[in-house]
Amino acid sequence: MDEPTNKRDPDQTRTRILDAALNIFANKGYYSTRMDEIVDESQTSKGSIYFHFPNKEQLFLALVDQFADLLERRVTEAIQQEEVGIHRVRVALETCLTTFAKYRRPAKLLLVQAVGLGTTFENKRNEVNDRFADLIAIYLQEAIDVGDIPPTDVEVVSYAWMGAIYGVVIRWVYTGEPEQQRIMESLLPVLLRSVGFETKEESGE
């Protein structure tokens, strides 16, 4: 009877450690956080933490990956019911912004704090940026293939879009401005128009 629980325990412990680390990092910052505090918060042991994460740096990087996985999963699930084309692009962008809004605390921690933490963290940020730029490029190419938008360099455009999204989101997690609805109403149409897509209202149809 106990065997299945024991088998699940390592994953449950890892989740508790990540949850605790997120709380401590968010409250104290990366440099001020001590592993002992994460041990206490997660109600585990040093041995358990070091079994899963060799050091504080790897623990922080795991949190970055966890948030990126969540974001990609939300986007992928949201576009599944959409027809291939520009509407998938729109829904993907909307879902991305909605997820940042729902998880503002980890977004602030992982987007803002990681900026000043050296080469390792910058490499991780670039890795995540590449991951989502590639995803945007796929959806843009699909929209081109079905004729929703004219041909364009999807690689260049996807990185330009990531830069625009990142700039707005960074300011938002710092200050709470502009409001999410303003971002949705202003940024999304600009990005879509940049690849030659117009809504029926804009085209006068």
Helices and strands as residue ranges (DSSP letters): H 3-28, H 35-42, H 46-52, H 56-79, H 86-102, H 104-112, G 113-116, H 119-145, H 154-175, H 180-193, H 200-203
